[in-house]
């Protein structure tokens, strides 16, 4: 296996990580804290959406991100022939 | 049967299970002792990681903290779960590919330096040891409340049990004991939460109950906000602090979570790199089962306590002190719930104004008192006792493993006596484990009020030292030995300094220099970890770029940890 294959694999991995971390930051620091004032008109169960994201929603998205990453990386591993 | 006898049956019954597992899963080799022979199924490892991670703080303190702080407690919820995203994406798969036994071992090899390895060992020991102290204190509290033994005796009983199964079984024994402990603690947490949600909102799932309606037909959160603001408390959904502080605090807890060695080493136990990725997801799933309930339990407990004092939500007529429910009487004995009739009217005036408020409820009792508040049967209280002890013991065992493997593997085998036999190394691992627990238990039995401060220190240290070194070791080929060492030292020392300035040198409160608000505006000492991590990153990059590039074989090592293929071969030791 040449070095060139690995660098393409690594770049693809880094792009995926960047995308996942952008979602990670958006739901927690974004919707849960910084953008909360802008979401105050959207109500969920008697409180604003920002409150729900900070106490419930972000955790569900984190879970989704990790399983999505594991699934996407398995495909990437096979595509580049670096799977175990 | 008395409540005491029921508690005894549940606690001793759970100990019986842990003993059985310990005997069944004895460790015979260093690979079994350090990494459970690398044969742990990812779902099993996820469950063990969840028990490893969720400590006495998560089980006993968190719901009470949320009940008291409301929205302002969100950094704990997001921070302690969001850290798993960093762990799964940035560390776990690559460290599993590296295929060795300890965190300092990776740092030593990647930065081709025994000094780097020793610095990592020191960070690991300080962070983990302070964390163990908090766990042993938690064990003491649970024992003294439920089994009515003296707190310091309770701590020693807990220590004896951990030593028995951790020393005998190592990682293998601890893994399977933690699985059992997870089952005990999640059942113990969920049953009262489900009952309370059903009583209050009619929803089976507390997560739905949180956004559900109470009897009056109005939503729980709106009703709670109306009730407590009328009493002069801050609104439950109010931010309470600046957005900057919330972001920094959340980020510090996330980075700290991903950098705590006792969690990282759990991912060395799975067979493959792809298993490490999946396993992080399973771990977070099992953790989320408790954490998403905690935010619901917090809001419901706050509502229940307020409603108990002001029946029907009528804020003009609190109940008479003589008519208070049994659970309040039970907790008065412990001193964690206090009533002082300031205006001598015989009523419990529970308000947000410190001058007229007459009821003081310690936040730590919320989870433990929940079954009593909701009038649940006696066996649920016994279950809560077993659950609290399981949460503390499982985390203590994981921390002991991280410490003992660093001592026997990274200090004794790597630096003091490289020719040591596998049997000798195993013996040293067990000896250092016993020494650590005896030391930690002794300190904890002195009754020092350490829990909260030391947990903050553990997270701050892990965030400022270990996480950046690991991440740069994987994602950069340019960071060299001097850069990594300088970065770790700069990160830890600034974080330690900042904490000590506020909390006093070595936590002796009277020596605190800064007492009126944080030194840097909006940066409390508990949230400094993220800044410590940033300092670590910057120093490491600057110093590395000013000094020599790492040798070719190190750059090859970095290349090899980045691809999953060949993980099996790297296991050979």
Interface residues (C-beta under 8 A of the other chain):
Chain A: X1 X3 X6 X9 X10 X13 X17 X20 X21 X24 X28 X29 X32 X33 X34 X36 X44 X45 X46 X47 X48 X51 X52 X54 X55 X56 X58 X59 X60 X62 X63 X65 X66 X67 X69 X70 X73 X74 X77 X81 X82 X83 X84
Chain B: X66 X71 X74 X77 X78 X81 X82 X84 X85 X88 X89 X90 X93 X207 X210 X211 X212 X218 X219 X220 X221 X222 X223 X225 X237 X239 X243 X246 X247 X250 X251 X272 X273 X274 X277 X278 X280 X281 X284 X285 X288 X291 X292 X295 X559 X562 X563 X564 X565 X566 X567 X568
